[in-house]
């Protein structure tokens, strides 16, 4: 399809400049063949009778020589005029035709003498505004929407290309049916939802779901990010919202998708009046009016995506605007298997690759994480010049995503021994703690994330609720490495800093969020934080000093008890600790199966990771 050419004043000005330069520099010299000569040469030609006619100007004398033939083009000579009182009489005596010429300027000369001084400033002004508006062709386009329009059939994404979306696909299927067959819904008086908000952690496929919805419905799809509305100029955001909806109404039925809508939809009450952003508020107000104002947007569905729903304005979330909120959660085991099958369908897989096992040991991984694992596995296969992607490549890819890239720097013998006991402390406490996740692999190879070793635990199934017994077991496992160092080397080291940080944070959540403290009771002492982006517990600012001190004391007790429990386990199984630590120093990497085999050989005990009755609670 040919693009429409728009007339621009710059094209006209450029044409005038080219014509003027061509006329003065090329055309006139070719026609006139003018030659510059001294005034003495002019007097010699006049005395010799070689001059045909003369034109007298204020500053110059133009004259043409007599031609030998009519076919010869006239040669015009030009001389700078000087004060010569006898010039007229000389011309009359020589019988030369002469006359005066008034010096006039052409329209082009006058026009360009005015415009040329301003031309550099006009060019600078043009390029500055073009840069500000991100490549637009004029200043008037600042208020135009930057939305990308894609036809639904050209989207190239269907629900068959997605995996692990579960209930979200069912919810969106209704929107698709409404866009395809509105008459069937109108018979029952049903109205098309005006807005659909996709909410979920990063990497769960919210944007892909929106694209798949447009692809399945086969309707135009307008894509824009929340940050694209706001510019440095006041009023541009609201103007772009208006222009976006005007474009959408002309293409209805269609879908408008605003990714990261929290960029313009933040609550107007956040941060107080002093921290308010009037331009952002104007953009939000215009969006609210367009979604549910006096004018109707029949056939236009607005879809938004965010991982920070708690900061959105309540007026944006009410029925009539975003009528439907769809939670896009982390995939289940079945969903993870679907995602892995999609991302590996073009890979040559070795027969030993078990996607079901990979899906089982990757709970808590998002779709983006699983796609990254599949890609890393293929890169590892290429790096080792393999013919296909093997199961070992997937294991290394999971380790790389979880623990980081392995470093080649060797550890000294004393550091290796301490790291081996530290990691086996984690592993053995996990093996002998109730409700603990099975140990998958233990390594003392340093990683790029700064760890000198790591212990990987992989749960056998998805967990939706975690009991207090399991949380206490997790605390003991986290402090198992520090307990092993205290038991074997009789001192702690800096290697347990991250373990202490994680254990303290978990204990704080047990006390302040989950009410797992008999002294403080079933009361929430934590503040409200981000749902999906929260990195730690947010403390309340209204706690009394006594309550804050009691919270800190309960946290200390939980962490101390966990360390004592880990020490008791290691002392009870000291022989196994020394045996497996030596094996780990020798091989650098051992699997959970090897640990279980050593425990059975040394103690003749089969390790099971079941969850018996709850642990006895301490006396308060």
ABEGO torsion letter per residue (X at the ends): XBBBBBBBAAAAAAAAAAAAAAAAAAAAAAAAGBBBBBAAAAAAAAAAGABABBBBBAABBBBBBBBABAABBBBBBBBBBBBBAAAAAAAAAAGBBBBBBBBBBBAAAAAAAAAAAAAAAAAAAAAAAAAAAGGBABAAAAABBABBBBBAAAAGBBAAABBGAEAAAAAAAAAAAAAABAAAAAAAGBBBBABBBBBEBBGAGAAAAAAAAAAAAGBBBBBBBAAAABBABBGAAAAAAAAAAAAAAAAOBBBBBBBGAAAAABBAABGEAAABBAAAAAAAAAAAAAABBABBBBGBBBBBBBABAAABBAAAABBGBBABBBBBBBBBAAAAAAAAAAAAAABBBBAABBAAAAAAAABGBBAAAAAAAAAAAAAAAAAAGBABBBAAAAAAAAAAAAAEBBBABBBBAAAAAAAAAAAAAAAAAAAABBGBBBBABBBABBBAAGBABBBBBBBABBBABBBAAAAAAAAAAAAAAAAAAAAAAGBBBAAAAAAAAAAAAAAAAAAAAAGABAAAEBBBABBBBBAAABABBBBBAABBAAAAAAAAAAAAAAAAAAAAAAAAAAAAAAAAAAAAAAAAAAAGBBBAAAAAAAAAAAAGBBBBBBBBBBBBBBBX
